[in-house]
Amino acid sequence: MSLLESIAGPRDLRALSRAQLEQLAEEIRAFLITNVSRTGGHLGPNLGVVELTMAIHRVFNSPYDPIIFDTGHQSYVHKILTGRADQFATLRQQGGLSGYPEPGESEHDWVANSHASTSLSWAEGMAKGYALRGEDRTVVAVIGDGALTGGMAWEALNNIAAEPELRLVIVVNDNGRSYTPTVGGLANHLAGLRTDRRYEETLSVIKRVVNKIPMFGRPMYGLMHGFKTGVKDVVAPQDLFSDLGIKYTGPIDGHDIAALTNRLEQARQFGSPVIVHCITQKGKGFRAAEEHEEDRFHAVGQINDVTGEPLSATLQATWTDAFAETMVQLGAKDPRIVALTAAMLHPTGLTRFAAAFPERTFDVGIAEQHAITSAAGLAKAGLHPVVAIYSTFLNRAFDQLLMDVALHRCGVTVVLDRAGVTGADGPSHNGMWDMTLTGIVPGLQLAAPRDQARLEETLSRAVTVDDAPTVVRFSKERLPDELPAVARRGDGLTAVDLLHQDPEARTLIVGYGQFAGLAVRVHDMLAAQGIPSTVADPIWALPISPELVSLADEFDHVVTIEDNLVAGGLGQRLRAELAASGVEVTMQHFGIPQEFLALGSRPQVLDRLGLTPKAIAQEVLRAVLAEAAPEQVHARHQG
């Protein structure tokens, strides 16, 4: 029986010797590599926190002492140590283990926080609540150096510094990276701390020399403990944290269980907020991850557990690839174009642009709010910024988009990757809110291209709009085959492409973006049942095109299909425009309901929602036949 198999919960760690703990760490790494290689997931971050998570669970009494992970993708070891190792075959699968902390899974998971920089606010609130209730509990927040670049983390630190009675331990998991190397002033400061060995070396020399003094050596060293702060300030300045008034200890080797346990125990007993600064290596123990400079296997699909090579031999172009290529082409033509991202240079496809135009590329760290307002400033200075982020993260910068960009009529283009249902990363990562949110922004223009040709067309137009925000959204799915139009009505912002046109059709199907192809498949199924239809793609979904309103007026029945919330989506906006124009038409809206979507692959989620060609065609057919029934009855009576 392996040591890992003997661990039923955190308490089992406390009976292990140092040698056994080191053996357990090796077993956990092997377990992670084997299992995550099969399911996909966040491998590199978890390989880096094995000893750190073990030490946290040895010192603190989870779940009585809550452990809050930020962002949460590094919680796999925590899940293993809290009795969920046997569920790892279901990781990130429908009905299985979430890739983030999930309170529904275990009492050891407190917060399902899979957006960065929130852990300190959660921890501060919980610690304050326990203090008010008179409960002697310590809250632990585990936050990476990448997440510390987010402004919300510093808002929390500002408040924590003013509350010295809080029993709160902040564990900084410092591996110098988020997806890619951490950027900014904080990153530079932490890099100085983690690489400057003069502090520990100086203390070591002092301790050896002083302790050799007969009779007075050991007491003298104790009296000189206060000198330690002075040494820190001289050889490894700690002012970033000490000036906040928060106790700091570190930096500590995040892979030394004994050192970690000692410092964490000291922090636990301190009784006030303490920052424990731990240096870890992302991807540790898996050579392929350690040598993967791009992101150290931050997130992987199914891979070979020895070589790290992807198991899928088929390389399919993605929307991100198409965007990356288009940005380089546009950047070469227009020197006003600059690019910004929030710690996701590679995932959003801006790596190529950065290689071609490094002085025109800005990675601001995990700070979406700053990215959007900084873009407004760049626009005011005469440039055209393109901000590339995931759709779900635009939620965090809505106020900046509304009040800093739109109110000031700044020409800023926001490119939203991973729009619509994403699936395996769970409810927080579905890009299902962006169109509903952006739809209330005055003057905003939003495009959802259906293929690469339309992506190039819409992005090329977007970077010429200098008096309003523009948004281009696309899916994480593979890039669809080109879907040419048979006709186009209008031009530019008002353009509507007709993908199928039937002169006898009384039903109009409106689909756009990733769902344009779905609309075509619904058309084909209806045609097989003798129901002709016309398929339209409003390339610029916002504002509602007058051409689309005019087109809808020509039909009796209009169907809208969208990879966004139905509430506030294109369908409802089109209904309002038709009503305002006095057009009476039967409408059906298909999209995402106003609820958090349970974990599952994209096809599984879409199937649950009834967003499949068969399910939609059946609903449309039922509605068309119901509309036709009264007329058929009337005709029989006339006969």
C-alpha positions in Angstrom: 0.0 0.0 0.0 1.4 3.4 -1.0 1.5 6.3 1.4 -0.9 8.2 -0.8 -3.5 5.4 -0.4 -3.2 5.7 3.3 -4.2 9.4 3.3 -7.9 9.7 4.0 -7.8 13.3 5.2 -5.4 16.1 6.3 -5.0 14.7 9.8 -3.2 11.7 8.4 -0.3 14.0 7.3 0.5 14.9 10.9 1.7 11.4 11.9 4.2 11.1 9.0 8.0 11.6 9.4 10.0 14.0 7.2 11.1 11.1 5.0 7.6 9.9 4.6 6.4 13.4 3.7 9.0 13.6 1.0 8.0 10.2 -0.3 4.3 11.3 -0.3 5.2 14.4 -2.2 6.8 12.2 -4.9 3.7 10.0 -5.0 1.4 12.9 -5.3 3.4 14.3 -8.3 3.4 10.9 -10.0 -0.4 10.7 -9.4 -1.0 14.2 -10.8 1.1 13.5 -13.9 -0.6 10.2 -14.6 -4.1 11.4 -14.0 -4.1 14.9 -15.4 -2.3 13.6 -18.5 -5.4 11.5 -19.2 -8.1 14.1 -18.4 -6.4 17.4 -19.2 -6.4 20.2 -16.7 -4.1 22.6 -14.8 -1.0 20.4 -14.4 1.9 22.8 -14.0 0.5 24.9 -11.2 -0.4 21.9 -9.1 3.0 20.2 -9.5 4.4 23.4 -8.0 2.4 23.4 -4.8 2.7 19.8 -3.6 4.9 20.5 -0.5 3.2 23.8 0.1 -0.3 22.3 0.2 0.9 19.5 2.4 2.5 21.9 4.9 -0.6 24.0 5.0 -2.7 21.0 5.8 -0.2 19.8 8.5 -0.4 23.2 10.3 -4.0 24.3 9.9 -7.1 22.4 10.8 -9.2 22.3 7.7 -12.1 22.7 7.4 -12.4 24.5 10.7 -9.6 26.8 9.5 -10.8 27.7 6.0 -8.3 27.5 3.2 -9.1 29.9 0.3 -7.3 29.3 -3.0 -6.8 32.0 -5.5 -7.4 31.5 -8.4 -8.3 27.9 -7.5 -6.7 26.0 -10.4 -3.9 25.0 -8.0 -6.2 23.2 -5.7 -5.7 19.6 -7.1 -3.3 18.7 -4.3 -5.8 20.0 -1.8 -8.5 17.8 -3.3 -6.2 14.8 -3.1 -5.4 15.4 0.6 -9.1 15.9 1.5 -10.3 12.5 0.3 -11.0 13.0 -3.4 -8.1 11.1 -5.1 -10.4 8.3 -6.2 -12.4 10.8 -8.3 -9.6 12.2 -10.4 -10.6 10.0 -13.4 -13.6 12.3 -13.7 -11.7 15.6 -13.4 -13.4 18.4 -15.4 -16.1 16.1 -16.7 -19.8 16.2 -16.5 -20.9 15.0 -13.0 -17.2 14.7 -12.0 -14.6 16.6 -10.1 -14.4 20.3 -10.8 -11.0 21.8 -11.8 -11.5 24.5 -9.2 -12.6 24.4 -5.5 -16.2 23.5 -5.3 -18.2 23.7 -2.0 -20.6 21.1 -3.3 -17.8 18.5 -3.4 -16.3 18.9 0.0 -16.6 20.8 3.3 -12.9 21.6 2.8 -13.8 23.8 -0.2 -15.1 27.2 0.8 -15.2 29.3 -2.3 -15.7 28.4 -5.9 -13.4 31.2 -7.0 -12.0 30.7 -10.4 -11.4 34.3 -11.2 -8.2 35.8 -9.9 -7.3 38.2 -7.1 -10.5 37.6 -4.9 -9.1 35.3 -2.2 -7.8 38.1 0.1 -11.2 39.8 0.2 -12.9 36.5 0.9 -10.4 35.7 3.6 -10.6 39.2 5.2 -14.4 39.0 5.4 -14.4 35.5 6.8 -11.7 36.3 9.4 -13.6 39.5 10.4 -16.8 37.5 10.7 -15.2 34.9 13.0 -13.7 37.6 15.1 -17.1 39.2 15.6 -18.6 35.8 16.5 -15.8 35.2 19.0 -14.6 32.0 17.2 -10.9 31.2 17.4 -10.3 30.2 13.7 -7.5 31.1 11.4 -8.3 31.8 7.7 -5.6 30.9 5.2 -5.5 32.6 1.7 -3.2 31.0 -0.9 -2.5 33.6 -3.6 0.0 33.5 -6.4 2.3 36.4 -7.4 0.3 36.6 -10.7 -3.0 37.1 -8.8 -1.3 39.8 -6.7 -1.1 42.0 -9.8 -4.9 42.4 -9.6 -6.1 45.6 -8.1 -8.7 43.8 -5.9 -5.9 42.0 -4.0 -4.4 45.4 -3.1 -7.7 46.8 -2.0 -8.0 43.8 0.3 -4.4 44.2 1.6 -5.2 47.9 2.4 -8.0 46.8 4.6 -6.2 43.9 6.2 -3.4 46.2 7.2 -5.9 48.2 9.2 -7.3 45.2 11.1 -4.4 43.8 13.3 -6.8 41.6 15.3 -7.6 39.3 12.3 -6.4 35.7 12.5 -5.4 35.6 8.8 -2.4 34.0 7.1 -1.6 35.0 3.5 0.5 32.4 1.7 2.1 34.0 -1.4 2.8 31.2 -3.8 5.5 32.9 -5.8 6.6 31.0 -8.9 7.2 34.1 -11.0 4.4 33.3 -13.4 0.7 33.4 -14.0 0.2 31.8 -17.4 3.5 33.3 -18.4 6.1 35.2 -16.4 4.5 37.8 -14.1 4.9 41.4 -15.1 5.0 44.8 -13.4 6.5 46.5 -10.4 5.3 43.8 -7.9 6.9 41.1 -10.0 10.2 43.0 -10.1 10.0 43.4 -6.3 9.3 39.8 -5.6 12.0 38.7 -8.1 14.4 40.8 -6.0 13.4 39.0 -2.8 13.5 35.6 -4.3 16.9 36.0 -6.0 18.8 38.0 -3.4 20.4 35.4 -1.1 22.5 38.0 0.8 19.8 38.2 3.6 19.9 34.5 4.5 23.6 34.2 4.0 24.3 37.3 6.2 22.0 35.9 9.0 23.7 32.5 8.8 27.2 34.1 9.3 26.0 36.2 12.2 24.4 33.2 13.9 27.5 31.0 13.5 29.9 33.7 14.8 27.7 34.9 17.8 26.9 31.4 19.0 30.6 30.6 19.3 31.0 33.3 22.0 31.4 31.4 25.3 28.6 31.8 27.8 27.0 34.8 26.2 26.6 33.6 22.6 23.1 32.1 22.6 21.5 34.8 24.8 23.3 37.5 22.7 21.9 36.0 19.5 18.4 36.1 21.0 18.9 39.8 22.0 20.0 40.4 18.4 16.8 39.0 17.0 15.6 42.6 16.5 18.7 43.2 14.4 17.2 40.8 11.9 14.8 43.5 10.6 17.7 45.8 10.0 19.6 43.2 8.0 16.5 42.6 5.9 16.2 46.3 5.2 19.9 46.6 4.2 20.3 43.5 2.0 16.8 42.5 1.0 14.4 45.4 1.5 10.9 44.3 2.7 9.3 47.7 2.5 6.6 46.7 0.1 4.8 44.6 2.8 6.2 46.2 6.0 5.1 49.6 5.0 1.6 48.2 4.8 1.9 47.2 8.5 1.5 43.5 7.8 4.0 41.0 9.3 6.1 39.4 6.6 8.2 36.2 6.7 10.2 34.8 3.9 11.2 34.1 1.2 11.0 30.4 2.0 11.8 27.4 -0.2 8.3 26.3 -1.1 9.5 22.7 -1.6 11.1 22.3 1.8 8.3 20.8 4.0 10.1 21.3 7.2 10.8 25.0 6.6 7.3 25.5 5.4 5.8 23.8 8.4 7.9 25.8 10.8 7.1 29.2 9.2 3.4 28.4 8.8 3.2 27.3 12.5 4.8 30.6 13.5 2.3 32.5 11.4 -0.6 30.6 12.9 0.5 31.4 16.4 1.1 35.1 15.7 -2.6 36.0 16.0 -2.5 38.9 13.4 -2.3 39.0 9.6 0.9 37.5 8.4 2.3 37.2 4.8 4.3 34.0 4.3 6.3 34.3 1.1 7.0 30.9 -0.6 9.2 30.3 -3.7 7.9 27.5 -5.8 8.7 26.0 -9.2 5.8 25.7 -11.6 5.7 22.2 -13.2 8.2 20.8 -10.7 9.0 17.1 -11.1 7.8 16.8 -14.7 10.8 17.6 -17.0 8.5 18.3 -20.0 6.7 20.9 -17.9 9.8 22.4 -16.3 11.3 22.9 -19.8 8.1 24.3 -21.4 9.0 28.0 -21.3 5.8 29.2 -22.7 3.6 28.4 -19.7 5.1 25.4 -17.8 2.0 23.3 -18.7 -0.3 25.7 -17.1 -3.2 23.9 -18.7 -3.0 20.8 -20.9 -5.2 18.6 -22.9 -4.6 14.8 -23.0 -0.8 14.3 -23.1 1.8 11.6 -23.0 2.7 11.3 -19.3 6.4 10.8 -20.1 7.2 13.2 -23.0 4.4 15.7 -22.4 3.5 15.5 -26.1 -0.2 16.0 -27.0 -1.9 12.7 -27.7 -4.1 14.2 -30.4 -2.2 14.1 -33.7 -4.6 16.4 -35.4 -3.8 20.1 -35.2 -6.9 22.2 -35.9 -6.8 25.9 -36.4 -8.6 27.9 -33.8 -10.3 31.3 -33.7 -7.3 32.4 -31.6 -4.9 31.4 -34.4 -7.0 33.3 -36.9 -7.0 36.4 -34.7 -3.3 36.2 -34.1 -2.6 36.2 -37.8 -5.0 39.0 -38.5 -3.6 41.2 -35.8 0.0 40.9 -37.3 -1.4 41.9 -40.7 -3.3 44.8 -39.4 -0.4 46.0 -37.2 1.9 46.0 -40.2 -0.5 48.3 -42.1 -1.4 50.6 -39.3 1.2 51.8 -36.8 -1.5 53.3 -34.6 -2.7 49.8 -33.6 -1.4 48.7 -30.2 -2.3 45.6 -28.2 -3.1 45.0 -24.5 -3.8 41.9 -22.5 -4.3 41.0 -18.9 -1.6 38.3 -18.2 -2.8 36.2 -21.1 -0.4 37.1 -24.0 -0.2 33.6 -25.3 -3.7 32.3 -24.6 -5.3 35.2 -26.4 -3.0 34.9 -29.4 -1.0 38.1 -29.0 2.3 36.4 -28.8 2.9 36.9 -32.6 1.9 40.5 -32.4 4.3 41.0 -29.5 7.1 39.3 -31.5 6.5 41.6 -34.4 5.8 44.8 -32.5 7.2 44.5 -29.0 7.1 48.2 -28.3 3.3 48.3 -29.2 2.3 45.3 -26.9 1.4 45.7 -23.2 0.7 42.9 -20.7 -0.7 44.7 -17.7 -1.0 41.6 -15.4 -4.2 40.3 -14.0 -5.8 43.7 -14.2 -8.7 43.9 -16.7 -10.0 47.1 -15.2 -6.7 48.8 -15.7 -6.3 47.3 -19.2 -9.6 48.9 -20.4 -9.0 52.3 -18.9 -5.3 52.3 -20.0 -6.7 51.6 -23.5 -8.9 54.6 -23.3 -5.9 56.7 -22.5 -4.0 55.3 -25.4 -6.9 56.1 -27.7 -7.0 59.7 -26.4 -3.3 59.9 -27.3 -4.2 59.1 -30.9 -3.6 55.3 -31.0 -6.1 52.5 -31.6 -5.8 49.9 -28.8 -7.0 46.3 -29.2 -7.6 44.7 -25.8 -7.6 40.9 -26.0 -9.2 39.0 -23.0 -11.5 36.1 -22.3 -15.2 36.8 -22.5 -15.8 35.9 -18.9 -13.2 38.4 -17.7 -14.8 41.3 -19.4 -17.4 41.1 -16.6 -14.7 42.6 -14.3 -14.1 45.7 -16.4 -17.7 46.6 -17.4 -17.6 49.9 -15.5 -14.4 50.9 -17.3 -15.9 50.0 -20.7 -19.0 52.0 -19.9 -17.6 55.1 -18.2 -14.1 55.4 -19.4 -14.3 54.1 -23.0 -17.9 54.7 -24.2 -18.7 57.9 -22.2 -15.5 59.5 -23.6 -16.2 58.1 -27.1 -12.8 56.4 -27.3 -12.0 54.2 -30.2 -11.0 51.0 -28.3 -11.5 47.5 -29.7 -12.1 44.6 -27.2 -11.5 41.1 -28.6 -13.3 38.4 -26.6 -11.9 34.9 -26.8 -13.8 31.9 -25.4 -17.2 33.6 -25.9 -20.3 31.4 -25.4 -20.4 28.0 -23.8 -16.9 26.8 -22.9 -17.8 23.8 -20.8 -15.0 22.0 -19.0 -13.8 25.0 -16.9 -17.2 25.2 -15.2 -19.8 27.9 -14.6 -17.4 30.8 -14.0 -15.6 30.5 -17.4 -18.6 30.3 -19.8 -18.5 33.5 -21.9 -22.2 33.9 -21.8 -22.7 37.4 -20.4 -20.7 39.6 -22.7 -23.4 40.5 -25.3 -26.0 41.2 -22.6 -23.7 43.4 -20.8 -22.2 45.3 -23.8 -25.7 45.7 -25.3 -26.5 48.4 -22.8 -23.4 50.4 -23.5 -24.3 53.5 -25.6 -22.7 53.5 -29.1 -21.0 50.2 -28.7 -20.7 48.0 -31.8 -20.4 44.2 -31.5 -19.5 41.7 -34.1 -19.6 37.9 -34.0 -17.9 36.6 -37.1 -18.9 33.2 -38.3 -15.6 32.2 -40.0 -12.1 33.5 -40.6 -13.0 35.7 -43.6 -15.6 37.5 -41.5 -13.1 37.8 -38.6 -10.7 39.5 -40.8 -13.5 41.7 -42.2 -14.9 42.8 -38.8 -11.6 43.3 -37.1 -10.3 45.4 -40.0 -13.4 47.6 -39.7 -13.2 47.7 -35.9 -9.8 49.2 -35.8 -11.0 52.1 -38.0 -13.7 53.1 -35.5 -12.2 55.9 -33.5 -15.3 57.4 -31.7 -16.9 54.3 -30.1 -16.0 51.0 -28.5 -16.1 48.0 -30.7 -16.2 44.4 -29.6 -15.3 41.2 -31.6 -16.3 37.9 -29.9 -15.5 34.4 -30.9 -15.6 30.8 -29.5 -12.8 28.6 -28.1 -13.9 25.9 -30.6 -12.0 25.1 -33.7 -12.2 27.5 -36.6 -15.2 26.5 -38.8 -14.9 26.0 -42.5 -15.7 29.1 -44.5 -19.4 29.6 -44.8 -20.0 32.0 -47.8 -23.1 34.1 -48.2 -25.4 33.7 -51.2 -26.4 37.3 -50.9 -25.7 40.4 -48.7 -28.1 43.1 -47.7 -26.6 46.4 -46.5 -23.0 47.2 -45.9 -20.5 47.7 -43.1 -22.2 48.0 -39.7 -25.7 47.3 -41.2 -24.6 44.3 -43.3 -26.7 41.1 -43.1 -25.5 38.0 -44.9 -28.0 35.5 -46.3 -26.5 32.0 -46.0 -29.6 30.2 -47.5 -32.4 31.9 -49.3 -35.7 30.2 -50.3 -38.3 32.4 -52.1 -41.1 30.3 -50.6 -39.9 30.5 -47.0 -42.1 32.0 -44.4 -39.5 31.3 -41.6 -36.4 33.3 -41.1 -33.6 31.7 -39.0 -31.1 34.2 -37.5 -27.8 32.7 -36.4 -24.4 34.4 -36.0 -20.9 33.7 -34.8 -20.3 30.1 -33.8 -24.0 29.4 -34.2 -24.2 30.4 -37.8 -23.4 26.9 -38.8 -25.9 25.6 -36.3 -28.6 27.8 -38.0 -27.7 26.2 -41.3 -28.1 22.7 -39.9 -31.5 23.6 -38.5 -32.4 24.9 -42.0 -31.4 21.5 -43.5 -33.5 19.5 -41.0 -36.5 21.7 -41.6 -36.1 21.3 -45.3 -36.1 17.6 -44.9 -39.5 18.0 -43.2 -40.8 20.1 -46.1 -40.5 23.4 -44.2 -38.5 26.0 -46.3 -36.5 28.7 -44.5 -34.1 31.5 -45.1 -30.9 31.8 -42.9 -29.4 35.1 -42.0 -26.2 36.2 -40.3 -26.1 39.7 -38.9 -22.4 40.1 -38.8 -22.5 43.1 -36.5 -25.0 41.9 -33.9 -25.0 45.3 -32.1 -26.6 47.6 -32.7 -29.5 45.8 -34.3 -29.2 46.4 -38.1 -32.2 48.1 -39.8 -31.5 45.7 -42.6 -32.3 42.8 -40.2 -35.5 44.5 -39.1 -36.5 45.0 -42.7 -35.7 41.4 -43.5 -37.6 40.0 -40.6 -40.7 42.0 -41.7 -40.8 39.8 -44.8 -41.5 36.6 -42.8 -44.2 35.2 -40.6 -41.9 33.4 -38.2 -38.5 34.5 -36.9 -36.1 32.2 -35.1 -33.0 33.5 -33.3 -30.1 31.2 -32.2 -27.3 32.6 -30.1 -24.3 31.5 -28.0 -25.2 34.0 -25.3 -27.9 34.6 -22.7 -31.4 34.9 -24.1 -32.0 37.7 -21.6 -30.7 40.8 -23.3 -29.4 38.9 -26.3 -29.9 39.6 -30.0 -33.3 37.8 -30.1 -34.9 40.0 -27.5 -33.3 43.2 -28.9 -34.6 42.3 -32.4 -38.1 41.6 -30.9 -38.0 45.1 -29.4 -36.9 46.7 -32.6 -39.6 44.9 -34.6 -42.3 46.0 -32.0 -41.1 49.6 -32.2 -41.4 49.4 -36.0 -44.9 48.0 -35.8 -43.9 44.7 -37.2 -46.0 41.7 -36.0 -44.2 38.4 -36.3 -44.1 35.2 -34.3 -40.7 34.7 -32.7 -38.7 31.9 -31.0 -35.5 32.6 -29.1 -32.9 29.9 -28.5 -29.9 30.6 -26.3 -28.5 30.2 -22.8 -30.9 30.5 -19.9 -30.2 32.9 -17.0 -28.5 30.4 -14.8 -25.0 29.1 -13.9 -24.2 26.1 -16.2 -23.1 22.9 -14.6 -19.7 21.4 -15.5 -19.6 19.4 -18.7 -18.0 19.5 -22.2 -19.4 22.0 -24.6 -21.4 19.4 -26.5 -22.8 18.0 -23.3 -23.8 21.5 -22.1 -25.4 22.4 -25.4 -27.3 19.1 -25.4 -28.7 19.8 -21.9 -29.8 23.3 -23.1 -31.5 22.0 -26.2 -29.0 23.9 -28.4 -28.6 21.2 -31.0 -29.8 21.1 -34.6 -32.3 18.3 -33.8 -33.7 19.9 -30.7 -34.1 23.3 -32.2 -35.5 22.0 -35.5 -38.1 20.0 -33.5 -39.2 23.1 -31.6 -39.4 25.2 -34.7 -41.3 22.5 -36.6 -43.8 22.2 -33.7 -44.4 26.0 -33.7 -44.7 26.2 -37.5 -47.3 23.4 -37.5 -49.2 25.0 -34.7 -49.4 28.2 -36.6 -50.6 26.5 -39.7 -53.2 24.3 -38.0 -55.9 27.1 -37.6 -55.6 28.0 -41.2 -56.0 24.3 -42.3 -59.1 24.0 -40.1 -60.5 27.2 -41.6 -59.8 25.9 -45.2 -61.6 22.6 -44.5 -64.7 24.5 -43.2 -64.7 26.8 -46.3 -64.6 23.6 -48.5 
